[in-house]
Amino acid sequence: MKYRRALVTGGAGFIGSHLVERLLREDMQVVVLDDLSVGKRANVPGAEFLQGDVRDPVVIDSAMSGTDVVFHLAARVSIRASVSGFYQDAETNLMGTLNVLQACVTHKVKKFIYASSMAVYADAPSPRPLTENHETTPISPYGVAKLASERYAMLVAGQSGFEAVTLRYFNTYGPRQTFTPYVGVITIFVQRLLRGEPPVIFGDGEQCRDFVYVGDVVDATFRAMTHDVHGHVLNVGSGHGISVNRIADLLCARLRPDIAPQHASAQPGELRNSVADIRRAQQLLGYQPQGRLEECIDEVIAWNRGTI
């Protein structure tokens, strides 16, 4: 394999820990940098672990030593919280990324893989799949910081001689997603139903989302390392949309048919329609998502049962 040693920032978290498992199965040396604000050390047995914050250049410099490839997943992942906490969001999601990029330059890293988000896109008038050329006018501070980080990554990589690729993750679901009131509607709904509480839908519920299984996101991210996609921006989703109402109905039917969803006011900063056109990732990475929501949802439910 071209790369021997990987750094995964945010590697003890939801997507990061699944990625670390994949890298370890490929006999790579893996360093995890995570502040454990959301992630758990127990998620990454077998990896070299360093507790630290991407806002700290000294910690990043230490973690980067000897690294060939960097997967930068560490972030404050909350669109809703970024509206009121825009400074803290940018401090981690933009300035933290610049710290990681600076260390990539210093340590002559070969490749940088950036985990961006569908939040960089402007809202769409219909749930048609969005290509990577869709207008990038974010409606949340989170999306602004992600978009700025994408552009810094491409600029710095081009000027410094290392490869870079941006992956725009859509709504990822699966086991190990930490429950918070803000992130991961499937996990939030499952947790509430397991506690006998109704899922709360913000707005009319007809907002359309692309829910992609974490194993598929990891597969695309791994392929971004092994394929020559320098300079590309790639959507990572399922390619299919489903309404939030439909998700709530599906989960209520599985867990608590006696409970009906409740509705609350729509939240600022959240896209109404967000479905990925994944043809570019299919063509350049050979990416073919395998997870089917109706099948994978039981795995999510089982994992969440063990956390309550």
C-alpha positions in Angstrom: 0.0 0.0 0.0 1.2 3.5 -0.8 0.6 4.7 2.8 1.8 3.2 6.0 0.8 5.6 8.8 -2.4 7.5 9.1 -3.6 10.2 11.4 -7.4 10.3 12.0 -8.5 13.5 13.8 -11.8 12.9 15.6 -10.9 9.2 15.3 -12.6 8.1 18.5 -16.0 9.5 17.4 -18.8 8.1 15.3 -17.5 8.0 11.7 -13.9 8.2 12.8 -13.9 5.1 14.9 -15.4 3.0 12.1 -12.7 4.4 9.7 -9.9 3.5 12.2 -11.2 -0.1 12.3 -11.0 -0.3 8.5 -7.5 1.2 8.4 -6.3 -1.2 11.1 -7.7 -4.2 9.1 -5.4 -3.1 6.3 -2.4 -3.3 8.6 -1.8 0.4 8.7 -0.3 2.2 11.6 -3.1 4.5 12.9 -2.8 7.5 15.2 -6.0 8.9 16.6 -6.3 12.5 17.8 -9.5 13.2 19.7 -10.5 15.5 22.5 -13.1 13.0 23.7 -15.8 15.7 23.9 -18.0 13.3 22.0 -15.8 10.3 21.1 -14.7 7.5 23.4 -11.3 6.0 23.9 -12.8 2.5 24.0 -14.0 2.9 20.4 -10.5 2.6 19.0 -8.6 -0.3 20.5 -5.4 -1.1 18.6 -4.7 2.5 17.5 -2.1 4.8 19.0 -4.2 7.3 20.9 -3.5 11.0 21.7 -6.0 13.0 23.6 -6.0 16.6 22.3 -7.8 19.4 20.5 -7.2 20.5 16.9 -7.2 24.0 18.2 -3.8 23.2 19.8 -1.0 23.4 17.2 1.5 21.7 19.6 -0.7 18.7 20.0 -1.3 18.4 16.3 2.4 18.7 15.5 3.1 15.8 17.9 0.3 13.6 16.4 1.5 14.3 12.9 5.0 12.9 13.3 5.8 10.3 10.6 2.3 10.5 9.1 1.8 9.7 5.4 -1.9 10.4 5.1 -4.3 12.5 7.2 -8.1 12.0 7.6 -9.4 15.2 9.1 -12.8 14.4 10.7 -12.6 16.3 13.9 -15.3 19.0 14.1 -18.1 20.6 16.1 -20.9 18.8 14.2 -24.1 20.7 14.9 -25.8 23.0 12.4 -28.3 24.2 14.9 -25.7 24.9 17.6 -23.5 26.8 15.2 -26.2 29.5 14.7 -25.8 30.8 18.2 -22.2 29.5 18.7 -20.8 30.7 15.4 -17.5 31.8 17.0 -16.8 28.5 18.7 -17.9 26.6 15.5 -15.4 28.5 13.4 -12.7 28.2 16.1 -12.8 24.4 15.8 -14.0 23.8 12.3 -12.0 26.5 10.4 -9.1 27.4 12.6 -8.7 23.8 13.7 -8.5 22.7 10.1 -5.8 25.4 9.4 -3.8 24.0 12.3 -4.0 20.5 10.8 -3.0 21.9 7.3 -0.1 23.8 8.7 1.2 20.5 10.3 0.7 18.7 7.0 3.0 21.2 5.4 5.6 21.0 8.2 5.7 17.2 8.2 5.5 16.8 4.4 2.3 14.7 4.5 1.5 13.0 1.2 -2.3 13.2 1.3 -5.0 15.1 3.1 -8.6 13.8 3.1 -11.1 16.3 4.4 -14.5 15.4 5.8 -16.8 18.2 4.7 -20.6 18.3 4.7 -23.7 18.8 2.6 -24.2 21.9 4.7 -22.0 23.8 2.2 -24.8 23.8 -0.4 -27.5 26.3 -0.9 -31.0 25.0 -0.2 -32.7 23.4 -3.2 -36.3 24.0 -4.3 -37.0 20.3 -4.7 -35.5 17.0 -3.5 -33.6 16.3 -6.7 -30.1 15.0 -6.2 -27.5 17.8 -5.9 -24.2 17.5 -7.9 -21.0 18.9 -6.6 -21.5 21.9 -8.9 -24.7 22.9 -7.0 -24.5 26.5 -5.6 -22.4 26.7 -2.5 -24.1 29.4 -0.4 -24.4 27.9 3.1 -27.3 29.0 5.3 -25.6 28.1 8.6 -22.3 29.1 10.2 -21.3 25.4 10.2 -21.6 25.3 6.4 -19.6 28.5 6.0 -16.7 27.1 8.1 -16.8 23.8 6.2 -16.8 25.5 2.8 -13.9 27.8 3.8 -12.0 24.8 5.1 -12.5 23.0 1.8 -11.0 25.9 -0.1 -8.1 26.3 2.2 -7.3 22.6 1.9 -7.2 22.7 -1.9 -5.2 26.0 -1.9 -2.6 24.9 0.7 -2.2 21.4 -0.8 -1.7 22.9 -4.3 0.9 25.4 -3.0 2.7 22.9 -0.8 2.8 19.8 -3.0 0.6 17.3 -1.2 -2.6 15.7 -2.5 -6.0 16.7 -1.1 -9.5 15.6 -1.6 -12.8 16.8 -0.1 -15.7 14.5 0.8 -19.1 16.0 1.4 -20.8 13.7 3.8 -24.6 13.7 3.8 -26.7 12.5 6.8 -24.7 9.6 8.2 -26.3 7.1 10.5 -25.3 3.9 12.2 -24.0 2.4 15.5 -21.8 4.5 17.8 -23.4 7.8 17.0 -23.4 9.7 20.3 -26.8 11.0 21.3 -27.1 14.8 21.4 -30.2 16.9 21.0 -28.8 18.4 17.8 -27.1 15.8 15.6 -28.3 12.6 14.0 -32.1 12.6 13.6 -32.3 8.8 13.4 -30.3 8.4 16.7 -32.4 11.1 18.3 -35.7 9.5 17.3 -34.6 6.0 18.4 -33.4 7.2 21.8 -36.6 9.1 22.4 -38.8 6.1 21.4 -36.8 3.7 23.5 -37.5 6.0 26.5 -41.2 6.1 25.6 -41.0 9.7 24.3 -42.4 10.9 21.0 -40.0 11.9 18.3 -40.1 15.7 17.7 -40.2 16.8 14.1 -39.1 20.4 13.4 -41.2 22.0 10.8 -43.7 20.1 8.6 -41.5 17.1 8.3 -41.5 17.0 4.5 -37.9 18.2 4.4 -36.0 15.5 2.4 -32.7 14.0 3.5 -30.1 11.6 2.2 -29.4 9.1 4.9 -26.2 7.2 4.3 -25.0 4.2 6.4 -21.7 4.7 8.2 -20.1 1.7 6.6 -20.7 3.3 3.2 -19.2 6.6 4.3 -16.1 4.7 5.6 -15.8 2.8 2.3 -15.8 6.0 0.3 -13.3 7.6 2.7 -11.0 4.7 2.4 -11.2 4.7 -1.3 -10.3 8.4 -1.4 -7.0 7.3 0.1 -6.3 4.6 -2.4 -7.5 6.3 -5.6 -6.0 9.2 -7.5 -8.6 11.9 -6.8 -6.4 14.9 -5.9 -8.2 18.2 -6.2 -11.7 16.6 -6.4 -14.8 17.3 -4.3 -17.0 14.3 -4.0 -20.5 13.8 -2.5 -20.8 10.8 -0.2 -24.4 9.8 0.3 -26.9 7.0 -0.6 -28.2 8.9 -3.7 -31.8 8.5 -2.4 -34.0 10.9 -0.4 -36.5 10.3 2.3 -38.6 12.7 4.3 -38.2 13.2 8.0 -41.9 12.3 8.4 -41.2 8.9 6.8 -38.2 8.3 9.1 -40.4 9.0 12.1 -43.2 6.7 10.9 -40.7 3.9 10.2 -39.2 4.1 13.6 -42.5 4.5 15.4 -43.8 1.4 13.6 -40.7 -0.6 14.6 -40.4 0.6 18.2 -43.6 2.1 19.6 -46.7 2.0 17.3 -48.7 3.6 20.2 -46.6 6.8 20.0 -47.2 9.5 17.4 -44.6 12.1 16.4 -44.9 15.7 17.6 -44.1 18.8 15.6 -42.3 21.9 16.6 -41.1 25.1 14.9 -38.6 24.8 12.1 -35.0 25.5 13.1 -32.8 28.1 11.4 -29.8 27.0 9.3 -31.2 23.7 8.2 -31.6 22.7 4.6 -35.1 21.7 3.4 -33.8 19.5 0.6 -30.5 17.7 0.7 -30.0 14.6 -1.5 -26.7 13.6 -3.0 -25.9 13.0 -6.6 -23.2 10.4 -6.1 -22.2 9.7 -9.8 -18.8 11.4 -9.4 -17.9 9.2 -6.5 -19.1 6.2 -8.3 -17.0 7.0 -11.3 -13.8 8.1 -9.6 -13.8 5.9 -6.5 -15.9 2.9 -7.6 -18.2 3.8 -4.7 -21.4 1.8 -4.5 -23.3 2.3 -1.2 -24.6 -1.0 0.2 -26.5 0.0 3.2 -30.3 0.0 3.0 -32.1 2.1 5.6 -34.9 -0.5 6.2 -32.3 -3.2 6.8 -29.6 -1.2 8.7 -32.1 0.5 11.1 -32.3 -2.6 13.3 -28.5 -2.4 13.9 -28.9 1.2 15.0 -31.8 0.3 17.3 -29.9 -2.6 18.9 -26.8 -0.4 19.5 -28.9 2.3 21.1 -30.7 -0.2 23.4 -27.3 -0.9 24.9 -26.7 2.7 25.8 -29.9 3.3 27.8 
